[in-house]
Amino acid sequence: MKIDKDSIFEVSVTLVFSIILITILLTHIIYPWFSWTASAVLLLLAVANLLFHRVPDRKCPGGGKTVTSVADGQIVEVDRQFEKEWIRQDCIKVSTYMDFFDVHANFWPVDGTVEYFKYYKGRKRFAFSPKASEENEHSCTGIVLPDGQKVFFKQLAGSFARRIVSYSQPGLQTKAGEQCGIIKFGSRVDMYLPLDAGIEVKKGDIVRACESVIARLR
């Protein structure tokens, strides 16, 4: 396990700040019950922040025509929907909702080339809201596979998310299972796949980034 490279500064600041406060509490507060309780809370928050920004080591069964999950979380939607931004045709939409305790590092779902990327600064609706896909802060990435098939996904910020980090840029070669960014605190990922893709998840399933197969392309 490692810490997300774009989060090292804020994780370090949080740890240092927590250590300073704990030292002050334990050396200057005359009420032990308060100083120890407050110190324990600060320590838990610091550890939680550290774990939240972790990037786990996982084995990816992806590559070829296998599409793996971009994110950890629960499948909240599997439905046919018109993708109007890049693919511009009916697709199978698969949405994964991440709660606070999930790993929030995101990973490339397929091997291919980034052909499209766009970032939108938006609102902070709850990530499971139907309007979040269009109105919240989000980034959009379109990948073309070697055989010409297209996979499109959105990183969506939720009501408590602070920032979306995406490594996407046109022309970038992607490899399934490698990190493609992170969404900081509660969020969602929407994937748009070809209609004839063999979908291997259903609403309610719990998936793990890199390891869970979302679909197999024809």
N, C-alpha and C positions, 0 to 999 in steps of 0.2 A: 504494500500500500504506500502511496505517496500523497503529497498535498498538491492540489491544483496550482499550477505555476502562476496563474493570475491572482491567486488568493494568498500567497505567502506573506505579503506585507500586512494585510489586514488581520490575518491569523496571528502573526508575530506581535502586532500592536495590542490585540486583545489579550494575548498571554502575558505580555509585559505589564499592561494596565491592571490585569487581575492580580498578578503577583505583588505589585505595589500596594494595591488596596488591601489585599490579605495581610501583608506585612504591617500596614498601618492599623488594621483592625486588631491584630493579635498583640501588638505592642503598646497601643495607646488607648484602647477601650477597656474600661474597668469592669464591664459586665461580660463575663466569660460566655454565658449562654448566647448573648447577642453576637459577639465577635466570632465564635465558632460556627454558629448557624449561618451568618452572613458570609463567612469565608467558604463554607461548604457550598453555598449557592453559587458564589463567584467561580469556584473551581469547577463545578458541574457545567456552568455556562461556557467556560473556557474550553473544557473538553468537548462539549457538544458542538461548539463552533469549529473546533479542530476536526472532528469526525465528519461534520457536514461538508467540509471542503476536501474530503479525501477522494482519491482516485484509485479504486481497487484494481488489483491485478486479476484479470479474468481470461479464460480461454474462449476464443470466439469460434463458433462452428460456421461462421459466415464465409463470404467469398463466392464467386460464381454467381448463381442466381438465387442464393439464399439471402433473405432480408432479415437482419437481426434488429432487436430493439435498440432504439437510440437512448432510452432512459429506463431507469428503475421505476416501478410504480404499478398502478392498477389500470387495466384496460377499461375505459369508461364509454367507449363508442366504437362500433364497427358497423359502418353504413356506407351506402352508395351516395356520392356527392360530387357535384360539378366543381372541379378545381379551376378557378377563373384567372389565377395570376400568371402561371407559367405553363402548365401542361395544357390547360384550356380544353378539357374534356372530362367526361364522367370518370370517376376513379373510386376505389375503395378507400375510405378514410378510416384510419385506425388511430384512436387517441389514447394516450397514456397519461394519467394524472399522478404527479409526485407529491407526497405530503412531506412535512418537515423532516421526517426521520429517514426518508429515502436518500440514496446517493444521488446527488444532483449534477455530477459530471455526466456529460453526454458523449456518445460514441457514434462514429460513422456506421451506417446500417449496411452499406454495400461497397464493393470495389468499383471505382469509376472516376469520373472527372466532374468537378463542379462547373456547371455551365451558367448557373444563375444564383445570385445572392442579393438580398435587399434587407435592410434593417428599418424598422418602424418604431418611432417613439410614440407610445400610446398611454392608455389609462391603466388603472390598477384594479380591474374587476377580479372577482374570484375566478381562479383558473378553470373551474368546472362550469362556469357560466357559458351558455351558448354564444353570447356576444363577445366573449373573451378572444376568440380566434381572430376577429376583425379589429376590435377596438383596443385591446391591450398592447403594451410594448411587446414586440415580437421580431424575430428574424426568420427569413425564408431562404431555404437552400434547395436548389435543383441539381440533381446528379444524373449524368448520363452514363449508363453502363456500356461496356465494350460492344455489346450487340445492339445498342441504340435505344434500349428501353430506358424509361425515365422514372426516377423516384424523387419525390418532393417532400420536404418536412419543414414544420414550423416549430421553433422554440418560443414558447409563450410564457411571459411573466404573469404571476398571480398577484393577489392583493398585497402580499407581504414581500414579494420579490423585489430586489433592489437593482439587479443588473443582469443583463444577458450577455454572455461572452460567447462569440462564435469565431472559429478559425477559418470559416469559409471565405473563399475568394475565387473568382472565375479563373479556371485553368488549373486549379489545385487537384492533384491526384489523391483520391481517397482510398483508404484501406479499411475494410470492415473490422471493427473492434478497436481501432485507435481512437483516442479522444478527439472530439470535434468541438468542445466547448463546455460551458457550465451555465446553469441558471441558478442564481443565488436566492434560495428560499422558495416556498411553495409555487408550483408551476406545472406546465403541461407541454407535451409534445404531440403534434398532429402529423401523421404520415399519410401521404396520398400515393396509392399503388395502382398498377394497371388492373382493369376490371377482371382480367382472366387469371390474376395471381391466385395461387392456392393459399388462402388465409388459414393460419394455424392457431389463431387465438380467438377468444370470444369475450364478450362483455363480462367483466367481473374477474377475469384472470389476473394473477399477479405475475409480472414479468421482471426480468433482470437484464440490464443493458449488456450487450455483447453476447450473453449466453442464451437468451430466449429467442427462438425463431418466430418472427411475426408472419412471414409468408415465404413462399417459394415461387419465383417467377417462371413463366412458361418458356 
